[in-house]
């Protein structure tokens, strides 16, 4: 009876996934994608508009990216050891929602202390930028690593990744639609008014992304393959193993350069357009 159950489970895991399963998984990264688009597009513009110097604004963004890089390594190792993808995903999403609203919602430490010094603003925004990227990395790693544990079917894995990438584009377009509406309906002119504009963009983006995260959490089950791997006692491959593979370094190089071009373009184009049209 046990062997029959195992064979039935293996057979079900090799079958192509249904459209609903693919859809539920694909929308799980929407909160990360829409906040990431806002982060790279508007963060530097927002910080300089409210009075920070370009160098201080760069420090805020750098603190977030450093936190992202470090958390990605440790989150990947912990998720690989202990599993529980959805727990990591939901916890990361909560961090993203709370901290992102704080980044674009004003300098919280400045309000608590009653000072608007440049140093305090830089520290305050940097702290929440780091927290945001910690949550962002945990959500990204847990969501991406679910693909190989949801199904054994190679075609379904490609479809899951494609659906995830498709909703990344949907998230980007949604952000720009939100920004278009806000910039045309919420007045600006003073630092407080500018802060209010970006606060609306951040809150609406968080609301949209959070709705998709809720649907993902309800519609996507915890992957069984990871649980079965722990039960059956499969041997884990050391992370040093991958550094010996040439293909690993080739893929990493292509990905890093692609992300570099995308992120720098996203940041620079908006700053250029804002300065050109003024």
ROBA-69624 format. One line per field, with one value per residue (C-alpha): residue number from 1; residue in one letter; x, y, z. Coordinates in Angstrom, 3 decimals. Example, Ala and Ser with C-alpha at 12.3 -4.5 7.8 and 13.67 -1.06 7.14 Angstrom:
<rs>
num: 1,2
residu: a,s
px: 12.300,13.670
py: -4.500,-1.060
pz: 7.800,7.140
</rs>
This chain:
<rs>
num: 1,2,3,4,5,6,7,8,9,10,11,12,13,14,15,16,17,18,19,20,21,22,23,24,25,26,27,28,29,30,31,32,33,34,35,36,37,38,39,40,41,42,43,44,45,46,47,48,49,50,51,52,53,54,55,56,57,58,59,60,61,62,63,64,65,66,67,68,69,70,71,72,73,74,75,76,77,78,79,80,81,82,83,84,85,86,87,88,89,90,91,92,93,94,95,96,97,98,99,100,101,102,103,104,105,106,107,108,109,110,111,112,113,114,115,116,117,118,119,120,121,122,123,124,125,126,127,128,129,130,131,132,133,134,135,136,137,138,139,140,141,142,143,144,145,146,147,148,149,150,151,152,153,154,155,156,157,158,159,160,161,162,163,164,165,166,167,168,169,170,171,172,173,174,175,176,177,178,179,180,181,182,183,184,185,186,187,188,189,190,191,192,193,194,195,196,197,198,199,200,201,202,203,204,205,206,207,208,209,210,211,212,213,214,215,216,217,218,219,220,221,222,223,224,225,226,227,228,229,230,231,232,233,234,235,236,237,238,239,240,241,242,243,244,245,246,247,248,249,250,251,252,253,254,255,256,257,258,259,260,261,262,263,264,265,266,267,268,269,270,271,272,273,274,275,276,277,278
residu: x,x,x,x,x,x,x,x,x,x,x,x,x,x,x,x,x,x,x,x,x,x,x,x,x,x,x,x,x,x,x,x,x,x,x,x,x,x,x,x,x,x,x,x,x,x,x,x,x,x,x,x,x,x,x,x,x,x,x,x,x,x,x,x,x,x,x,x,x,x,x,x,x,x,x,x,x,x,x,x,x,x,x,x,x,x,x,x,x,x,x,x,x,x,x,x,x,x,x,x,x,x,x,x,x,x,x,x,x,x,x,x,x,x,x,x,x,x,x,x,x,x,x,x,x,x,x,x,x,x,x,x,x,x,x,x,x,x,x,x,x,x,x,x,x,x,x,x,x,x,x,x,x,x,x,x,x,x,x,x,x,x,x,x,x,x,x,x,x,x,x,x,x,x,x,x,x,x,x,x,x,x,x,x,x,x,x,x,x,x,x,x,x,x,x,x,x,x,x,x,x,x,x,x,x,x,x,x,x,x,x,x,x,x,x,x,x,x,x,x,x,x,x,x,x,x,x,x,x,x,x,x,x,x,x,x,x,x,x,x,x,x,x,x,x,x,x,x,x,x,x,x,x,x,x,x,x,x,x,x,x,x,x,x,x,x,x,x,x,x,x,x,x,x,x,x,x,x
px: 0.000,2.842,4.626,1.388,0.836,4.394,4.046,0.740,2.288,5.276,2.937,0.849,3.969,5.134,1.819,1.488,0.084,-3.349,-3.886,-5.151,-2.044,0.181,-1.824,-1.805,1.951,2.627,0.940,2.848,5.671,3.473,4.092,7.832,7.673,5.522,7.515,10.782,9.648,8.793,12.098,14.336,12.201,11.306,13.412,16.315,13.937,11.787,14.697,16.258,12.862,12.300,15.706,18.361,21.576,22.318,25.099,22.799,20.106,22.710,23.664,20.021,19.736,23.130,22.156,19.120,21.061,23.736,21.031,19.405,22.640,23.470,19.938,19.662,22.596,21.404,17.720,18.573,20.604,17.953,15.094,17.094,17.687,14.262,11.799,8.461,8.436,5.093,6.094,9.163,7.106,4.387,6.862,8.917,5.819,4.801,8.253,8.036,4.611,5.449,8.938,8.111,5.325,7.829,10.428,7.991,5.862,8.362,11.280,9.829,12.863,12.757,9.131,9.825,12.888,11.583,14.588,14.990,18.778,20.243,22.167,19.093,17.047,19.747,19.967,16.193,15.577,18.585,17.277,13.871,15.486,17.549,14.499,12.555,15.275,15.590,11.889,12.159,15.008,13.243,10.113,12.009,14.151,11.270,9.007,11.611,12.822,9.278,9.315,11.447,9.493,5.979,6.350,8.761,7.414,10.028,7.448,5.368,8.471,9.089,5.446,5.591,8.703,7.162,3.961,6.017,7.928,4.711,3.273,6.506,5.623,2.057,3.424,5.642,2.786,0.505,2.993,3.301,-0.499,-0.783,1.942,0.224,-3.062,-1.434,0.814,-2.166,-4.538,-2.399,-0.781,2.912,5.041,6.404,8.432,5.383,3.193,5.802,6.022,2.246,2.352,4.839,3.018,-0.100,1.890,3.463,0.196,-1.709,1.147,1.256,-2.515,-2.418,0.525,-0.905,-4.158,-2.200,-0.145,-3.349,-4.647,-1.287,-1.279,-4.798,-4.413,-0.889,-0.155,3.131,5.246,5.336,8.674,10.629,8.754,9.341,13.047,13.359,11.344,13.297,16.634,18.021,21.592,21.950,24.408,26.987,26.808,30.513,29.553,28.076,31.193,32.975,30.474,31.346,27.683,26.871,29.304,28.091,24.458,25.372,27.365,24.566,21.982,24.071,24.868,21.226,19.988,22.679,21.628,17.936,18.273,20.660,18.412,15.337,16.975,18.710,15.900,13.441,15.990,16.911,13.274,12.424,15.367,14.655,10.998,11.534
py: 0.000,2.432,1.766,2.329,5.658,6.778,5.858,7.722,10.792,10.685,10.339,13.312,15.443,14.684,15.662,19.173,21.734,23.206,26.822,27.828,26.482,28.345,31.555,31.382,30.897,33.564,36.358,35.593,38.003,40.981,42.872,42.518,43.494,46.593,47.893,47.115,49.103,52.029,51.633,51.853,54.370,56.948,56.517,58.788,61.370,61.292,61.678,64.585,66.284,66.314,67.881,65.159,65.679,63.276,61.654,61.065,59.663,57.302,56.147,55.258,53.200,51.568,50.491,48.745,46.971,45.758,44.363,42.694,41.006,39.676,38.516,36.671,34.435,33.659,33.344,30.879,28.732,28.782,28.037,25.186,23.724,24.146,24.632,26.286,28.408,30.043,31.074,32.850,34.357,35.748,37.027,38.727,40.267,41.731,43.289,44.693,46.243,47.854,49.116,50.324,52.502,53.908,54.693,56.744,57.816,60.213,59.987,58.242,58.824,62.520,62.744,60.914,62.978,66.247,66.984,67.232,67.159,65.657,63.021,61.860,61.709,59.671,57.247,56.966,56.276,53.925,51.761,51.275,50.799,47.957,46.393,46.642,44.811,42.121,41.344,41.666,39.137,36.629,36.843,36.584,33.591,31.643,32.301,31.507,28.327,26.965,26.221,23.076,21.823,22.334,19.925,17.519,18.313,20.364,22.010,23.115,24.573,26.701,27.787,28.762,30.892,32.453,33.329,34.898,37.012,38.003,39.370,41.270,43.240,43.646,45.031,47.543,48.766,48.958,51.156,53.598,53.726,54.504,57.167,58.751,59.060,60.369,62.930,64.286,64.485,65.216,68.621,69.289,72.354,71.952,69.100,68.117,67.980,65.929,63.558,63.215,62.273,59.483,58.339,57.790,55.901,53.704,52.972,52.123,49.923,48.075,47.558,46.146,43.873,42.674,41.617,39.362,37.962,36.991,35.179,33.426,32.325,30.925,29.274,27.817,24.851,24.281,22.241,18.536,17.748,19.600,17.788,14.410,15.173,15.660,12.500,10.306,11.714,12.924,14.230,17.966,19.252,21.606,25.170,24.912,22.355,25.040,27.196,24.362,24.491,26.745,26.989,28.472,31.329,31.887,32.151,34.345,36.714,37.074,37.629,40.192,42.208,42.120,43.290,45.964,47.418,47.217,48.851,51.600,52.410,52.461,54.869,57.106,57.543,58.903,61.311,62.492,63.002,64.881,67.255,67.701,68.628,71.097
pz: 0.000,0.828,-2.439,-4.347,-2.577,-3.337,-6.985,-7.228,-5.605,-7.963,-10.921,-9.820,-9.402,-12.938,-14.516,-16.020,-13.602,-14.127,-15.139,-11.706,-9.980,-12.422,-11.978,-8.184,-8.159,-10.783,-8.843,-5.640,-6.473,-7.378,-4.127,-4.566,-8.231,-7.847,-4.863,-6.649,-9.682,-7.411,-5.553,-8.595,-10.473,-7.842,-4.688,-5.655,-7.158,-4.030,-1.619,-3.519,-3.911,-0.140,0.489,0.747,-1.160,-4.047,-2.010,0.992,-1.309,-2.790,0.727,1.418,-1.753,-1.164,2.348,0.917,-1.817,0.617,2.909,-0.099,-1.166,2.286,3.062,-0.243,0.752,4.281,3.357,0.618,2.996,5.729,3.343,1.836,5.286,6.873,4.029,4.893,1.752,2.455,5.970,4.591,1.797,4.059,6.672,3.966,2.425,5.786,6.184,2.660,3.206,6.565,5.734,2.218,3.547,6.048,3.371,1.303,4.240,5.752,8.160,11.227,13.521,12.577,13.686,16.945,17.863,16.423,14.240,10.454,10.242,7.084,9.038,10.953,7.760,6.024,8.937,9.264,5.594,5.417,8.266,6.673,3.257,4.723,6.413,3.153,1.247,3.919,3.507,-0.272,-0.462,1.791,-0.351,-3.627,-2.641,-1.114,-4.099,-6.748,-5.039,-4.855,-8.599,-8.366,-5.357,-6.700,-9.622,-11.261,-14.713,-16.599,-18.850,-15.871,-14.256,-17.337,-17.350,-13.671,-14.247,-17.363,-15.509,-12.727,-15.263,-17.013,-13.791,-13.237,-16.344,-15.088,-11.819,-13.628,-15.796,-12.752,-10.922,-13.807,-14.137,-10.414,-10.659,-13.669,-11.783,-8.594,-10.303,-12.233,-9.287,-6.218,-6.183,-5.564,-4.926,-1.428,0.080,2.145,-0.971,-2.842,0.113,0.013,-3.681,-3.131,-0.009,-2.112,-4.747,-2.075,-0.251,-3.439,-4.663,-1.342,-1.431,-4.967,-4.239,-0.925,-2.596,-4.921,-2.028,-0.194,-3.281,-3.658,-0.008,-0.300,-3.696,-3.409,-1.170,0.604,-1.847,-1.021,-2.632,0.049,2.794,1.152,0.763,4.531,5.251,2.831,4.005,0.703,0.894,0.421,-2.157,-0.681,-1.955,-2.794,-5.431,-7.636,-7.637,-9.446,-12.329,-15.271,-16.285,-12.867,-13.402,-16.974,-15.912,-12.936,-15.142,-17.686,-14.951,-13.061,-16.189,-17.293,-13.903,-13.809,-17.162,-16.251,-12.829,-13.915,-16.886,-14.675,-12.235,-14.776,-17.310,-14.756,-13.280,-16.783,-17.783,-14.589,-15.062,-18.785,-18.409,-15.574
</rs>
